[in-house]
């Protein structure tokens, strides 16, 4: 059984992608779009939040698509496409699901997201407090209504993603997808001496 996401990480993101200028630029754009998803959800402008969700999903895929060309320029050979790390990125369930969702969200309106009000507990130097938050969450995916022709995606992966999408806002799942991808990219860069 696939483990649920417990923490949204970002430790490898910028250091890994900074080695590749075009990719890090796209990473920053994706993060900007994610922040706008949260901003417009908070402002109760669901239409703009959904627009930015589509932009964030496109930015996510664009970041990953740029890796091949940039690595080829850095290493003077095409080593990314056939690397284990590139294969592992495409097998990573969150990355795979976000890529499929991006395709559906961009090319149809079958996946649009819903804004949900909820409370969170913040613990910091001031102690603990509860805050009310509004965020855009992914729609529940199912093969009948909005995820019909998702090739190479198992029912278990769809169920896993739906659990994550109930627990985490869409913008944070996209950021976590970039984090997961960055761990594979980091491994590739270390292995091939890209610094």
N, C-alpha and C positions, 0 to 999 in steps of 0.2 A: 504494500500500500504506500502511496506517495505521502510524504510528510508535509503537513501544512506549514505555511510561512509563519514564523514566530516573530521575526524582526525584519524590518526593511533596512538593508545595508547600503552603504555607498563608498566604503573605504577604497576600493580599487578603481572606481570609475574614472575620476579625473587623471590620476597618475598613469593609468593604462592608456587612455585615449589621447592624452597630451603628447604622446610620442608620434601621433598622426594628426597633423593640423586640421585637415578637412573633417576628419571624424570627430575631433573634439569640438569643432565649431557646430557640427550637427548635434552633438550631445548637449551643448549649451542651449541650442534652439529647442530641443526636446524638453529640457528642464524648464525653459521659459514657458512653453505651451502648457506643461503640467501645472505650473504655478498659476497660469491664467484659468485653467479648469477649476482649481480650488477657489480662486478669487471670484469668478463669476457665479460659482455655486453659492458662495457665501453671500454675494450681492443679490441672490435670488433671480439671476438672469440665466435661466436654464438653457435658453437657445444658444447664447454665446458660450456657455460652459460646454455644450455639445460640439459646437464648432471647434473649440480649442482641443477637445478630446480627439476629434479626427486629426487635427494638426499634430497633436502629441504622438498619436499612433503612426502617422506618416514620418515624423521625426525619428521615432524609434527605429522603424525599418530602414530609413535613410542612413542612420548612423551605422547600422550593421552592413548595409550594402556598400558603403564607402571603404570598408576595410580592405577588400581584395585589391583594389587599385592602389591604395596608399601603401600597402605592404609591398606590392610589386615594385613601386617606385623606390621605396627604402632599400629593399634587398636586391634590386635589379633582377629578380626572378619571381615567378608566380608560385609561391609556396603556400599561400593561405588556403586556396581552394581545395587542395587535397590534404590539408593538415587534419590531424585528429582533433585539434581544438575547434576548427570550423565545423567539423562534423558534430562535436559535442555541443556547440552552441545550438545547432539546428535540432538536436535531440532534447535539449533542455525543455522541459514541459512548459514552463512559463513563457520562455522565448517563443516556442512553437505556437502556443495558444495566442499570444499577443500578435504574432505575425498573421495568423489566420483571422483573428478578429479585425486587424487592420484592413485586411483585404475585404471583408464583409462590410465594415463601417465605411470604407472609402467608396466602394462600388455599389452599395445599396444602403437603404435606411433600416435594414433589419436589426441592426445593433446600434442603439442610440444612447443608452445609459439612463439612469434615473437618479434624481436628487433625493437624498435621505437626510433627515435630521437625526442626530444622535448625540450622546454625551460622552466626553472623554475625561479621564483623570490625568492631570499633569502634576508631576512631582519634580520640583526644582529647588533652588536655594530658598524659596519663600515657603516651602512646605508642599502640601498637596491641596489641589483644588479641582473642582469639576467645572468644565466648560461645555457649553452647547455648540455644536459644529454642524454645518451643512456641507455635504460633499456629493460628488457625482460617482455613482457606482455602476459597474457594468451590469447589463441585463443578464438574467440567467440564460445560459445557453442550452439549447436542445436541438436535436437534429430535425424536428418537425417544423418549428416556427422560424428559427433564425440561424441555424448552423448546419444546413442540409448537407452540402457536398464537401465537408471538411475531410479531405483525404489525409491519411497518415495520422489521424487523431482517434484515440480509442475512447470508448465510453467512460473508462476509468479516468482518463485525462480530463474529459469534460466535467465529470463529477468533481474532481479535484479543483479544477479552475472555478467552478461555481461556489465551492466552499471558500476559496480565497476571495472571490468577488463579493461574497456576503460580509467578509471580515474586514476587507481593506478597500479604501476608495480607489477609483480607477487610476488617478494620477500617481498614487504610491505604488500600485502594481506595475505601472510602466517604468517607474524609477527602479523598482526591484528587478525588472527584466534587464535593464541596462547594467545594473550591478552584477547580475548573474553572467551576462555576456562579457563584462569586463574581466571577470576571473579567468575565463578561457583566453581572452586576448592577452592578459598579463602573462599567463603561462607560455603562450606562443612567443611573446616578445623576449622573455627571459631565455627561452630555449634557443632562439635565433639571434640573440645578442643585439636586439633593437633597443637602443638607449638614446 
